[in-house]
Amino acid sequence: MNIDKGEFRKFLKKTITKAQHCQRNWDLSKQIPQEDLDVIIAAATECPSKQNLDFYSLLVIQNQEIQQKIYENTWTRPGEKIGRYNPQVLANVLLVFLPKEPTDNTRNREVRNNQKDILKDDRHQAVGVAAGFVNVVSQSLGYSTGCNKCFNKKAIREILNVDSDPVLMMGIGFKDESRNRRMEHVEDTKVQSFPKLPIQVEYITE
């Protein structure tokens, strides 16, 4: 396949910048085709991790009744009157990354010795890489995304019938074209946005 590299670079840069933006509302009249969802799931599960270990498992939720229950347990300021819910979990598809012990305990010293702190770091790095892959791949396919880590852990475990706290939730889907991306899906109030701070880059060539 012949690709104009210059145009492809422009596409990638635009996609990466767009992927910074958390989508807060969704067009639930549409459904992500299974062919696209398969690619997104591949991004989440076939991306690199330390020694290619399986530090997490993945729930793929396409059930708005369950997602509504999750949404009702994403209050950003527990115990306070001020705060808001996180509507990115109401997306057409919600990915939930769950922690797990790697299946193969022979190829990694930290796994063999059950070094919890190191394993936790490795797991969060693995989920971060996976979320980055999912974000860019989903955006490249024309979807919007939004991650969430604010939730009532006990309630979410009960809703999902799991034994461990999710590491990350990630909504993927069709944005509501009739509203600004920051307008809350249910409450229709504008969610605060933060500009991307510049990351220092230094080249070392010698």
N, C-alpha and C positions, 0 to 999 in steps of 0.2 A: 504494500500500500504506500503510495507516494503522499507524503505530508510536507507541506511548507513549514519548515522549522521555525521561521520567523513568526508566522501566524500562530503556530502551536505554542510558542513561548508566550505570546500575548494572551492566548486563551488560558494557559496555566496560571499566569500572574493574576489575571482577572478572577479566575476561579478561587485561587488562594486567598485573595483579598475579600471576596464575597463570603468565603467560609469563616471569616472572623465573626460574622453577624449571626446572632442567635434569633431564630424565628419564633415568634410568640403567638401566631395564629395560623390556622390551617383550613384548607378546603377539603372537608371530609366527604364530599360528594364523589371524589375520585379515589382510585385504588392504584397502588404501585404494581405494575406488572411483575409477575413472578420472575421473568427473565432478568429484570433490573434488580429485584430483591436478591436473587441468587448471586449477582455480582457484588452487591453491598455486603452480604453475609460472607462471601469469600474474602472481601477486604478486611472484615472483622476477625476472621479465623485463619487466614493464610498469610497474614502479615508476620514479619520477623519478631521473635522473642528470644530471650537468652537461652541459648542451646536448643531453640525451637521447642521449649517446654510449654505445656498447657496450663498456664497460671490462672486461667479463668474459664468459665463456661458462659454460654450466651442464651438468653431468653429473647425470642422474637414475638412481640405482642401485637396483635391486630384485633383487639377487642376493646371498644370504647367504654364498655361498662367497667371492665377492670381498670382501664386507664383513668376513668373518672375517679375511681376510688383512690388510685395512686395520686392523682392531682390534688385531691382533698387532704392529702397528707404530705404536701410539699410546701407548707407555710415557711417562709424564710426567716421568721423571728419567733421561734417557739416561746409561748408564755407571754408574748407581748401583743398589744392591740395593733401596733403598726407592723407592717409587713405585707406580703402578697404571696400568692401561689405561683407555681412555675408551670405555665401552660405548654411548654415544649414537650411535656409528657403526653399531651393529647394529640400528638402527630398521627399521621396515617399509619406509621409503624413506629413502635417503641422498642429499642434494643436495651436490654438490661444485662450488664456485665456482672457476673457473680464470681466471687473468689473460689478457688479450688486448689487442693494440693496436686502438684504435678503427678501424672500417672507413672512416669518412669523415674524411679528414685536411684538409678544407678549412674546416670551421666553427670550428676551435679553434686558437688560436695556439700553445699548448703542444704540441699534437699535431703541427702543421706543423714546429715547431722541435725536436721530439723531446726535450723537457725532461723527462727521466726522473723526477726527484724530484717535480715537480709532478704528473706523470701518475700516479705511485705513490700520492700523497695522494688524487687524484681517484678512483682505482680503489678504494682502501680505503673512502673515503666512500660510493662507489656500492654496494659489497658490503655495507657496514653498513646502508645504507638498505634494500637488498633483503632482508637477513636480518631486519630489523625488520618489514617487510611480511609476510614468510613466517611469522614467529613469531606475530604477532597474527592473521593470517588462519587459520593452522593451528589455533591455540587456539580461535578462534571457531567453527571447524568441528568441534570436539570432540577434537582430537588433542593429543598432548604433543610436546614438542620438546627438542632439546639440541644446542648448537653445540660444535665442537671445532677447536682450532688446534694441538694437541700431536701431532706425528707425525714419523716419519722421512721426510724429504722425498725422499731418493733412492729409498727402498723404495716409497713411494706413487707416485712417477712411473713406476716399473717396473710396479707392479701395474695401474695405470690406462692404461699405455702412452701417457703424455703427456710433453710436452717441458718443462713449467713446473710450479713448485710450486703446489699449491692455495692459494688465499687463505683459504678457510674451508670446513669441512664442517658439514652440518646434518642431524641425524636428525629424522624426523617419523614419528609412528605412534601405535599403540594402547599405552597403558601397561599393564603387568601388574597387574591389579586385586588380585592376591593378595599383592603385596609393596609395601612402602614405596618411593616413587619413587627414594630414594637407595640402595637395595640394588643392588649391581653385578650386571649381567645374568648374567655367567658365574660369578664368584667368590662372589656372594651376601654380600659384605662391604659395610658401609655407607660411602658416600662422604661426605666432609666437605661441609658446607653453610655458606654465608656469608650473614648477614643483609644486606639492601639498605641501604646507607648513604644518608642523606637528601641530596638534591640541593638546593642553595640556589636559591631562586626570588626574584626581585625584580621588582616591577612598576614600569614607568616610564610615567606617564600624562601628564606635562607636560614 
